[in-house]
Amino acid sequence: MNPSGIEKAHSFNDISNRAQSRWNQSTESGVISQPDTGNSEAAAQRLDLINAKGLGAGVTAFLLMPISLPASEDAWVSREKIMRCLVTGAAGFVGSPLVKRLHIDKTCELVATTRSQASPFPPEVAHFPIEITDGTDWTAALEGVDVIVHLAARVHIMNDRAADPLAEFRRVNTAAALNLAEQAAHAGVQRFVFISTIKVNGEQTDRPFRHDDRPNPIDPYGISKLECEIGLREIAARTGMEVVIIRPPLVYGPGARGNFALLVNLVRRKLPLPFASLKNRRTLVAVQNLVDLIIACMDHPAAAGETFLAGDGEDLSTPDLIRGIAAGLGVKPMLVPFPPALLHMAAKALGKEAVYQRLCGSLQVDISRARDVLGWSPVVTPREGLKQAVE
């Protein structure tokens, strides 16, 4: 159900549909239509720039131009007041270590949401079992909240068996997230930290992705996240709620799944791996580094309206990654040379080209925006992060 006091024209469904429509229009015509942003002069200026410069600067300009916020002494949480922070997906791969660190540091009052009825958290953490949909009523969980970190999402799925994967991703990652953001803004939440994905930028690089690159999502997961970013910017422009976006690449750490877990298992079994000849470069982010960046974005005044790309600050080749995993496991890596072109051909013949690209292709990320704006730097090196990931 929708929160009271929200006009129908500004409902999350309207925003989600407009974000989806504007992304579709931009890919077809290079022009994004004017959204309903109330009387926000800043929003109008952003959209004028979009339509004047076309898609190349269009979506990028909308996502990156600073949002003008009301000049007020109450525009941010008083530093004498302890923040109340809501973390969605709090029992997940990133949410769990984030909640643990925030609880240890005692930097804020914690509200955590999970799908499970049972709370895995200490009694000091307020727990709300919530199924996140586009119809969720967040009223109780949002009471007194200053900052939201939205981690809950339908994540990238290999061999997705949904009849319409894009519709499923949009249902959770776009419509449900914007429902939360809309209610948050009307509840007086001051900042919304959205964990997006580097897939908004694209799938591979010949130079490192930057925060201000033109978005180029390829798969349904990346598209749904970009559409949510667009919707969040619209809500921010209309309501004054601050939005911060973080786009991480592959996140690794204890309990990681997917390709990283597969690679760890292969190294642990001491199987010969035909990757010694690869010269690719990939940016990864240790979960400790991502958690630290999220915390920096929760209350740093300069983070408002920004998009940050996350990373460890040191790129690895696939052979480097395997050596790091092996060092953490205390085993000798079994790397053997094999022509990359033949490896690619074999992957295509087996219908595994997507896996090849994720494992053997290059995807580099420029994290300088976080360094320059926040003064942030990674807290662990890839060697340290990989060791902790496989212990």
C-alpha positions, 0 to 999 in steps of 0.5 A, a space after each residue: 500500500 502507498 504511504 499517506 500523503 503521496 500524490 498519485 502522480 508521484 507514486 513509485 509506479 509512475 516514476 518506475 514507468 517513466 524511468 523505464 520509458 525514458 531509458 527506452 526512448 534514449 536508446 531509440 532516439 537519443 532524446 529523453 522526454 521531460 519527466 514530472 519533476 514538480 518545480 525543480 529548476 535544477 531538474 529542468 536544467 539537467 533535462 534541457 542539457 540532455 536533450 541539447 546534447 543527445 544520448 552521448 551526454 544525455 543520460 550521463 548528464 542527468 545522472 551526474 549533474 549536482 542536485 540543488 538542495 534547499 538551503 537550510 541549517 536542517 538540511 543534514 543530520 546534526 553531528 550532535 545527533 546519532 544517525 538512525 540508519 536503515 539497511 535493506 538486505 541486511 543479512 546478505 553477502 554485503 549487508 551482513 558485514 556492513 551491519 556488523 561493522 556499524 554495530 561494532 563502531 556504534 556510529 548509528 542506531 541500526 534498523 535492519 530488514 531481511 526476508 526472514 522472520 528470525 533476527 540474526 542480529 544483536 538485540 540492539 539492532 531493530 529488525 523488520 522482516 519485510 518482503 520487498 515489493 512495489 507494494 511494501 508499506 515501509 511506514 514502521 521501518 522508516 520511523 525516525 530514519 535519517 539514512 538508508 542503504 539499499 542493498 536488497 536486489 534481485 542479483 545477476 543470475 547465470 542461466 536465468 529461467 524466468 520467462 521474462 528476466 527483464 520484467 523480473 529485474 524491473 519488478 524488484 530492482 526498479 519498482 520496489 526500490 523506487 517505492 521505498 525511496 518515495 516513501 523514504 522521501 515523504 518520511 523525512 529520510 535525508 539520504 538514500 545510498 543506492 548500491 547499483 552495479 558496474 554493469 550500468 557502465 557496461 561489460 568490458 573495457 579497453 580503458 577504465 570505466 569512469 563515473 561520468 561515462 555514458 551508461 551502456 547496460 547490456 543485460 536485464 540486471 544492468 538495465 534495471 539498475 540504471 532505470 532505478 538510478 534515473 528514478 532516484 534522481 527524479 525523486 531527489 530533484 523533486 523532494 530534496 532527499 539526497 541520493 548517493 549511488 555506488 557501482 561496484 564490480 565483482 565483490 569478493 569475500 568470505 562466502 562469495 558465490 558465483 564465478 569467484 567461488 568456482 575459481 576458488 574451488 578449482 584452485 583448492 583442488 589443484 587442477 591445471 588451469 589454462 590461464 597463464 597466457 592471459 594479459 587481461 586486467 580486472 578491477 575487483 572489490 573486497 567486501 571490506 572495501 565496499 563496506 568502508 566506502 558505503 559507510 563513507 557515503 552515509 554521512 560525508 557532506 560531499 557525497 550527496 548527488 554523486 556516483 562512485 565506482 568501487 574497487 580495490 585500487 589495484 587491478 589484477 589479471 586472471 593469473 594474478 587472481 589465481 595466484 592470490 587465491 592460491 596464496 590464501 589457501 596455502 597451495 601452489 597455483 597450477 597455471 599452464 599456458 594456453 593461447 587465449 584465442 583458442 581458449 575463447 574459441 573453445 568457450 564459444 563452442 561450448 556456449 560459455 562465451 559469457 563465462 569466458 568474458 567474465 573470467 578472461 576479459 578486461 573490466 577496469 574501474 577508475 575509483 578516483 572520484 571517491 578518492 577526490 570527493 571523499 578522501 576515501 581509499 581502500 582499507 585492504 589490498 587485494 592480497 589481504 582481501 583474497 586471503 580473508 576471502 578463502 580462510 
